[in-house]
Amino acid sequence: MTSLLVHGATLLTIDPARPDPFVGWFTVGADGRITAVEEGTPPAGLDASEVVDATGRIIAPGFVSAHSHLFTSGSRGLGTDLALYGWIQAMTAVTEKADAQDVYWTTRHGAQDFLRNGITTAYDFTDVGLRFEAQSTTSSAYVGTIPPVEYQHAQLRAKVDAGLRHVHSVMLAQGAFSLDQALDHVDETVALAASVQSDLHLGVAVSGTVQWAESKATAELEVAAMRKHGLINQPHLLETAYGVEAQQEKFAWYREAGALGPDLVFGHFIQTTPEIIAEAAAAGCGMSWQPMSNGRLASGVASIPEIRAAGMRVGVGLDDQSCTDVADPFSNCRFGIYLLRATHRDPAVMPVRDMLTLHTLGSAEVLGISDDVGSLRVGRFADFLVVDPRDPDTGPVWDAYGTYVLACSLRNLEQVWVGGRLVAAGSRLTDPEAGQVVAEVHGRLGRLAAS
């Protein structure tokens, strides 16, 4: 049975197998996946439980954030003039006191913020419950005792309850932990995730910690977890502009541990060298690029043209909502384009169509989930955005990609759909508990700050 028919819109399918844009239609089955995508008008007699006439609108896949920290959504406006390590310490000063219920609500707050802004899938670096200590701009560590697995369960439930599709990424234990103890935490999280009965959950991953580690054993531990459960690993590496030489030396830890390969996705990957890029590309590694947060934290500009030319897969993320500040994927696209064009003094270094592709299909490919999300193709989930370029009016649409990426913004975002289900109309979420989420976050973080 066809559950949904959408017609009349200009479609940006992000499907490499067919040219677009085109005015057309698509249908969605009862399982929330696309069953047909065609040009023109739907055939007479095509019945659907729900019909959406999107004439005059532009429809594209929901944005995929390849690098996010949803629990930080209630910590904006902190560490405003600090670089990475100082900002993390300032931003987590309140949330480090959180219990499982607190982190449930902060994560759900971040998830619904993403959905409202057109981000339908996120790679989520979960809060591991350890305290972050910044010794200097070049030295830091996570310390403390890992909380019970219920802390991870709360963050999984929050994403599902909010309606956000996701990859759940867990940090390994650090400090005075044995290999078995560290792996036990990952084992528990993987087992827990396997019990989640929702197509919103797309898998578990490892949050690599070599950037903060003191020993090469950390890379070996990450590889052990990856191999044991078949997980991808996204470490923050080569990010901050401080201690660059030490960061570059740690790249070798991954090589020596046997980690370099398609399952390793470098988060940020800014302070590179031509040799590091070439080695990572040859091994099949990917990377996630966070333009707005890299600017906010003065981390630098990733060498995206060189990285893409070397053949590395590139995705795009919104990062922490507390350092991207406004989780706006339209602005993230424009900021990325502008940064690269200004740095290289060449408009060809980042074409508009390429930028949108990186923030949708590119992110899905890097995370290994492109069979489910990232494009409007048969078999993919019907996660899509309805954007109205005439409310407010952006003028005639001469180039649909140009208008969508450069001229449209959150104010033009009319609807967000996940799995063929409307989750946001304008700035309003359809979730009846959305208001409660806001109240819980304000109340809980206020009490934690006062404690």
VEXKEKOL-431190 format. One record per residue (C-alpha): residue in three letters; y, x, z. Coordinates in steps of 0.05 Angstrom, whole numbers, padded with zeros to 5 digits, always signed. Last residue first. Layout:
ALAYXZ ...
// end
This chain:
SER+00449+00489+00859 ALA+00513+00464+00827 ALA+00494+00487+00758 LEU+00426+00456+00765 ARG+00456+00389+00785 GLY+00503+00388+00725 LEU+00446+00409+00680 ARG+00405+00349+00704 GLY+00460+00297+00700 HIS+00487+00318+00632 VAL+00418+00326+00602 GLU+00392+00260+00631 ALA+00453+00221+00606 VAL+00445+00248+00536 VAL+00371+00232+00533 GLN+00384+00162+00560 GLY+00431+00149+00503 ALA+00378+00168+00452 GLU+00326+00123+00484 PRO+00331+00068+00431 ASP+00315+00120+00377 THR+00351+00094+00314 LEU+00400+00151+00319 ARG+00473+00137+00303 SER+00518+00189+00270 GLY+00509+00159+00202 ALA+00444+00122+00202 ALA+00390+00163+00236 VAL+00314+00160+00243 LEU+00295+00116+00183 ARG+00220+00122+00171 GLY+00189+00147+00106 GLY+00158+00206+00141 VAL+00226+00226+00170 TRP+00288+00193+00141 VAL+00361+00212+00153 GLN+00417+00166+00128 GLU+00490+00167+00109 LEU+00508+00241+00112 ASN+00577+00244+00081 ARG+00612+00262+00147 LEU+00559+00315+00159 SER+00584+00352+00098 CYS+00591+00345+00023 ALA+00635+00390-00020 LEU+00598+00456-00026 VAL+00524+00440-00020 TYR+00520+00368-00046 THR+00578+00373-00095 GLY+00554+00438-00126 TYR+00482+00415-00129 ALA+00503+00349-00162 ASP+00548+00383-00213 TRP+00606+00343-00242 VAL+00604+00292-00186 PRO+00672+00259-00191 GLY+00715+00264-00128 THR+00693+00281-00057 ASP+00703+00211-00030 PRO+00691+00199+00043 ASP+00647+00162+00031 ARG+00642+00177-00043 PRO+00593+00235-00039 ASP+00543+00191-00003 VAL+00484+00232+00024 VAL+00415+00203+00036 LEU+00371+00255+00068 PHE+00296+00264+00062 ASP+00230+00273+00099 ALA+00179+00235+00058 PHE+00122+00281+00076 ARG+00095+00320+00018 GLY+00036+00294-00024 VAL+00077+00281-00086 ARG+00139+00324-00086 LEU+00207+00319-00054 SER+00212+00389-00025 GLY+00213+00427+00041 VAL+00155+00394+00078 ASP+00080+00386+00081 ASP+00048+00434+00030 SER+00108+00480+00045 ILE+00083+00492+00116 GLY+00069+00567+00115 LEU+00130+00585+00157 VAL+00162+00627+00101 GLU+00145+00573+00051 ALA+00178+00518+00092 SER+00241+00559+00101 GLY+00245+00572+00026 LEU+00232+00498+00010 THR+00291+00474+00051 HIS+00345+00523+00073 LEU+00326+00574+00019 THR+00328+00520-00035 LEU+00398+00499-00014 MET+00422+00571-00019 ASP+00388+00582-00087 ARG+00424+00521-00116 VAL+00491+00549-00093 PRO+00480+00618-00123 MET+00481+00676-00074 VAL+00495+00746-00101 ALA+00527+00716-00163 PRO+00595+00705-00131 ASP+00606+00780-00125 ARG+00652+00815-00076 HIS+00590+00840-00039 THR+00614+00823+00031 ALA+00656+00763+00009 ARG+00600+00734-00033 LEU+00549+00745+00021 LEU+00590+00714+00077 TYR+00614+00656+00034 ILE+00544+00635+00012 GLY+00516+00640+00082 PHE+00575+00602+00112 ARG+00567+00548+00059 CYS+00494+00538+00074 ASN+00504+00539+00150 SER+00561+00490+00141 PHE+00514+00441+00107 PRO+00461+00456+00159 ASP+00506+00434+00217 ALA+00480+00449+00286 VAL+00550+00455+00314 ASP+00553+00512+00363 THR+00511+00560+00321 CYS+00510+00599+00386 SER+00491+00544+00435 GLN+00450+00506+00383 ASP+00407+00568+00382 ASP+00385+00587+00312 LEU+00405+00543+00253 GLY+00352+00575+00208 VAL+00343+00599+00136 GLY+00280+00622+00101 VAL+00269+00685+00059 ARG+00205+00709+00025 MET+00209+00783+00010 GLY+00206+00806-00062 ALA+00248+00869-00060 ALA+00303+00832-00097 ARG+00303+00780-00042 ILE+00314+00833+00011 GLU+00367+00868-00030 PRO+00406+00804-00041 ILE+00396+00783+00032 SER+00422+00846+00064 ALA+00435+00810+00130 VAL+00508+00807+00152 GLY+00525+00831+00222 SER+00509+00815+00294 ALA+00579+00794+00314 LEU+00550+00739+00357 ARG+00585+00681+00320 GLY+00573+00713+00252 ASN+00499+00722+00262 SER+00497+00652+00291 MET+00527+00623+00228 PRO+00484+00661+00177 GLN+00415+00654+00210 TRP+00365+00686+00162 SER+00290+00681+00172 MET+00246+00736+00144 GLY+00180+00744+00108 CYS+00127+00798+00107 GLY+00084+00811+00046 ALA+00065+00882+00062 ALA+00104+00909+00003 ALA+00165+00870+00026 ALA+00163+00898+00096 GLU+00155+00969+00070 ALA+00212+00962+00019 ILE+00259+00930+00070 ILE+00244+00984+00121 GLU+00257+01039+00069 PRO+00322+01008+00045 THR+00345+01007+00118 THR+00351+00947+00163 GLN+00399+00925+00217 ILE+00399+00851+00196 PHE+00327+00827+00202 HIS+00347+00760+00234 GLY+00278+00735+00254 PHE+00224+00775+00220 VAL+00165+00734+00195 LEU+00096+00766+00205 ASP+00038+00725+00178 PRO+00046+00752+00108 GLY+00033+00823+00131 LEU+00056+00878+00178 ALA+00020+00870+00245 GLY-00027+00929+00242 ALA-00006+00955+00310 GLU+00021+01019+00279 ARG+00064+00980+00230 TYR+00090+00933+00285 TRP+00108+00992+00328 ALA+00143+01024+00268 PHE+00195+00969+00269 LYS+00209+00992+00340 GLU+00242+01055+00314 GLN+00292+01012+00276 GLN+00311+00977+00340 ALA+00323+01043+00376 GLU+00367+01067+00319 VAL+00408+01003+00319 GLY+00425+01005+00393 TYR+00481+00954+00383 ALA+00492+00912+00320 THR+00442+00860+00345 GLU+00386+00833+00301 LEU+00336+00886+00279 LEU+00280+00844+00308 HIS+00272+00774+00337 PRO+00197+00766+00327 GLN+00166+00710+00286 ASN+00090+00712+00290 ILE+00043+00669+00249 LEU-00020+00646+00283 GLY-00094+00651+00264 HIS-00117+00639+00336 LYS-00148+00705+00357 ARG-00114+00745+00302 MET-00044+00725+00322 ALA-00057+00733+00396 ALA-00086+00803+00387 VAL-00028+00821+00340 GLU+00021+00801+00393 LEU-00014+00843+00445 GLU-00013+00904+00399 ALA+00061+00895+00389 THR+00072+00892+00464 ALA+00028+00954+00474 LYS+00081+00994+00439 SER+00118+00994+00506 GLU+00187+00980+00533 ALA+00195+00911+00501 TRP+00260+00873+00487 GLN+00259+00876+00410 VAL+00182+00876+00413 THR+00183+00804+00438 GLY+00149+00764+00383 SER+00150+00688+00390 VAL+00079+00670+00369 ALA+00064+00607+00329 VAL+00035+00538+00338 GLY+00026+00484+00285 LEU+00055+00427+00244 HIS+00067+00375+00299 LEU+00102+00314+00270 ASP+00035+00291+00244 SER+00021+00268+00315 GLN-00040+00268+00360 VAL-00024+00328+00403 SER-00090+00354+00432 ALA-00089+00416+00390 ALA-00021+00433+00419 LEU-00052+00438+00489 ALA-00107+00484+00465 VAL-00057+00529+00431 THR-00013+00530+00493 GLU-00071+00546+00539 ASP-00096+00603+00494 VAL-00025+00631+00490 HIS-00019+00634+00566 ASP-00089+00663+00571 LEU-00070+00718+00522 ALA-00019+00745+00572 GLN-00068+00742+00629 ASP-00123+00776+00588 LEU-00077+00832+00567 SER-00057+00844+00639 PHE+00011+00823+00664 ALA+00062+00865+00702 GLY+00118+00855+00652 GLN+00117+00807+00594 ALA+00080+00741+00581 LEU+00076+00721+00508 MET+00130+00676+00478 VAL+00109+00609+00448 SER+00129+00579+00381 HIS+00119+00504+00367 VAL+00126+00489+00292 HIS+00163+00423+00284 ARG+00175+00354+00256 LEU+00226+00318+00299 GLY+00213+00247+00322 ALA+00248+00253+00390 ASP+00183+00236+00427 VAL+00146+00289+00386 LYS+00198+00342+00401 ALA+00201+00325+00475 ARG+00125+00323+00482 LEU+00119+00394+00457 GLN+00174+00418+00504 ALA+00142+00384+00564 HIS+00074+00413+00547 GLN+00102+00483+00547 TYR+00126+00474+00619 GLU+00061+00439+00636 VAL+00027+00506+00617 PRO+00046+00532+00686 PRO+00108+00575+00695 ILE+00109+00649+00673 THR+00131+00692+00730 GLY+00194+00734+00727 VAL+00229+00780+00679 TYR+00255+00779+00607 ALA+00287+00845+00589 SER+00351+00877+00564 SER+00380+00942+00537 THR+00430+00955+00481 THR+00492+00916+00502 SER+00475+00933+00574 GLN+00426+00914+00630 ALA+00420+00843+00603 GLU+00370+00805+00646 PHE+00336+00743+00619 ARG+00297+00701+00669 LEU+00229+00674+00647 GLY+00213+00601+00636 VAL+00182+00609+00567 ASP+00236+00568+00532 THR+00207+00549+00465 PHE+00225+00583+00400 ASP+00223+00521+00356 TYR+00211+00526+00281 ALA+00246+00462+00260 THR+00235+00404+00212 THR+00280+00344+00198 ILE+00348+00377+00201 GLY+00396+00324+00175 ASN+00450+00326+00228 ARG+00425+00267+00270 LEU+00355+00298+00268 PHE+00379+00365+00295 ASP+00417+00332+00353 GLN+00354+00291+00367 ALA+00314+00355+00374 GLY+00365+00391+00417 HIS+00369+00332+00466 ARG+00293+00329+00466 THR+00291+00402+00485 THR+00343+00393+00541 TRP+00304+00332+00566 TYR+00236+00365+00569 VAL+00267+00429+00597 ASP+00291+00390+00658 GLN+00224+00356+00667 ALA+00186+00422+00665 ASP+00233+00456+00715 ALA+00300+00488+00699 LYS+00331+00544+00739 GLU+00335+00590+00678 THR+00373+00533+00644 VAL+00437+00547+00683 ALA+00448+00621+00671 THR+00414+00617+00603 MET+00478+00618+00561 ALA+00511+00673+00601 GLN+00450+00718+00598 ILE+00439+00703+00525 TRP+00513+00717+00509 GLY+00511+00785+00543 TYR+00450+00804+00502 LEU+00476+00779+00435 ALA+00550+00797+00434 LEU+00601+00764+00478 ASP+00665+00725+00466 THR+00641+00653+00475 GLY+00589+00668+00528 LEU+00583+00594+00541 GLY+00611+00535+00499 ARG+00543+00506+00485 SER+00487+00504+00537 GLY+00460+00433+00530 SER+00427+00446+00463 THR+00394+00510+00487 PHE+00325+00477+00493 LEU+00321+00472+00417 HIS+00317+00546+00402 SER+00313+00549+00326 HIS+00290+00594+00268 ALA+00262+00568+00203 SER+00307+00507+00204 VAL+00282+00460+00149 PHE+00334+00414+00119 GLY+00311+00345+00099 PRO+00295+00341+00025 ALA+00350+00317-00022 ILE+00380+00250-00041 ILE+00449+00242-00073 ARG+00480+00172-00071 GLY+00511+00130-00125 THR+00454+00080-00125 ALA+00411+00087-00063 ASP+00377+00019-00067 VAL+00325+00023-00011 VAL+00264-00022-00015 GLU+00216-00036+00043 SER+00146-00065+00042 ALA+00138-00043-00030 ASP+00120-00078-00094 LEU+00125-00047-00164 GLY+00128-00108-00210 ALA+00174-00077-00260 PRO+00169-00002-00264 PRO+00218+00039-00223 THR+00282+00061-00259 GLY+00294+00130-00289 GLU+00261+00194-00269 GLU+00198+00197-00227 VAL+00171+00216-00159 ALA+00106+00183-00135 THR+00062+00180-00073 ILE+00108+00214-00022 ARG+00077+00219+00047 GLY+00090+00175+00108 ASP+00017+00156+00117 ALA+00030+00085+00094 GLY+00052+00111+00026 VAL+00121+00130+00002 THR+00151+00117-00067 PHE+00202+00153-00109 TRP+00259+00137-00156 GLY+00304+00169-00207 VAL+00370+00197-00228 PHE+00359+00270-00244 PRO+00376+00337-00215 ASP+00329+00370-00232 PRO+00279+00408-00273 ARG+00205+00405-00253 ALA+00153+00453-00225 PRO+00201+00488-00177 ASP+00210+00423-00138 ILE+00274+00425-00098 THR+00275+00349-00110 LEU+00350+00341-00116 LEU+00349+00268-00135 THR+00409+00229-00159 ALA+00398+00161-00128 GLY+00380+00093-00159 HIS+00313+00083-00126 VAL+00276+00088-00059 LEU+00211+00049-00051 LEU+00177+00048+00017 SER+00110+00026+00046 THR+00069+00026-00018 MET+00000+00000+00000 
// end
